Amino acid sequence: MLVKNLTLACAGVFYASCAIQLLLLRFSKKMRNIMILALLFFSVNAHAVYNYKNYPWTQTGDKLVAYASVHKDKLLKNAKAIYPRYEQYVPYIREVAAKHKVPLEIAALAAIESGFNPSAKSPVGAVGMWQFMKPTARDYGLVINSGVDERLDWKKSTEAAVTYIKWLAETRFGNDYETAIMAYNFGIGNMSKAISRAKTPNAWVLINANLLPIETEEHLLKFLIYVQIFKYLDIHGVK
């Protein structure tokens, strides 16, 4: 049902997009350029003002629907498997997000990073529920030495992760939390280079311009799908 609804919504967006393209063909070259600039301005500023309790996460689009149609069963199975940990940890994550006025759905990022596993460790050295590398963890106040690694303290690392994501979105990327989600995977330096080439921090302009690795693009797609799946499970439960 979730993918069916996404597909129907995507069809509406597709036809609307076709109508806009036909309209543009009727304009003079100068007028088409003005229209394109206007559309780009709207895209760039779409996330400029928002209510953190109702952030406008993308819910449709060709790439999102195509990805969901292929991976929906695997993602749903995984979401159900980790749902007990989701129920255990997400209330606190949302509490911290609300304190910092960060969109509450950011909790779904921990599903991708670690499956809500506070003890997760990756082969490249990322540790904890939020898979912090040492430099970023230290930048956000987590203590790491021979006796302690606060990346394994899920409450302290949650505080650090929410603060970090807020900084990425609101200070670096024009309030675009979708770009922040991708930068969490791709790195600030790499994302900044892509933005310089695209001349906008808008997540979907970056994706559609093929300026990002597939892994980074899919990081956002997974996140957006998990947001919808967890909303569904919150209402209907795991069956």
Summary of the structure (lengths in Angstrom):
residues: 239
radius of gyration: 19.0
end to end distance: 14.5
largest distance: 68.6
contacts: 712
relative contact order: 0.13
helix: 72%
strand: 2%
